C-alpha cells in the first residue's frame, strides 16, 4: 500500500474501567468548565476515584481538555504601595477584608453592578450583592450588616472608587474603628485577593450565565457564593473549602487577640 512501516501503529485498547474513568473526566469538565486537571483530580478523589494528578493529566491532554492559558499583563508600576496585599497581609480571620465592584449586564443590556466582599485570610466570600446601582448609603448599610453578622475587621482594603472614598462610608468605618487601606491608583494587583476572587466569579459564574433580570442575577450569584464557600476547594487552603478552613482555624499563641475562631494548622 506504499506506506512505510514506521507509520504503522497499534491502536490502544480501552477497557471498561478506563472508559468509565474518561467519561467521569468529561462530566467533571462539563460541570466545572474553568477547572484545570489538578482541581478535576481533587473532584474525582472526592467521588471515590483512586487516581493521581499525573494520570488525570495524561487523559486530560489526550481528550483535548486543556484550558487556554491567560497572558499576564505587564504591570505599569512596581506595586510597592504601603497598602498592597503582599506588604500589609492578613494574619488571622477578620483581620483584613477587601471589597470591589464587578460590572455585568442582563440579556437586554441592562446594567448590573456586583459588590463583592472577601475575608483575605480565610478566602471566604462574605457577600455578593447585586443591584442596578449602589449609593454611598447602600455600601455603608451592607458593611454594617456584615459587621453585625461576622464581627468587625481590623482593616478593609479597596481601590479608590468614589463609593469607597465617600464621606458616608469613611465616616461609618471610622465610627466602627476599622482602618481603611486604599491601594495606589491604577494598581489593581495591590488588591490581589479581591481581584483574584472577582476573576473566579466572572470565569466560573458570570461568563457562563445569561441573566434575564436583576432577580435572576441575584439568585445565580447567591447560589454560586454558597457553592464557593462550602464546596469549592481552595489550593491556598491546603485544598479545604473556605468554610471548612474558617471552622477549623485555631489562633497560635503569638497571634493578636481576637474572638475565638477556627486553625490554620489544618492548612
Secondary structure, 3 states (H helix, E strand, C coil): CCCCHHHCCCCCCCCHHHHHHHHHHHHHHHHCCCCCHHHHHHHHHHCCCCCCHHHHHHHHHHCCCCCCCCCCCCCCCCCCCCCCCCCCCCCCCCCEEEEEEEEEECCCCCEEEEEEEEECCCCCEEEEEEECCCCHHHHHHHHHHHHHHHCCCCEEEECCCCCCCCHHHHHHHHHHCCEEEECCCCCHHHHHHHHHHHHHHHHHCHHHCCCCCHHHHHHHHHHHHHHHHHCCCEHHHCCECHHHHHHHCCCCCCCCCCCCCCCHHHC
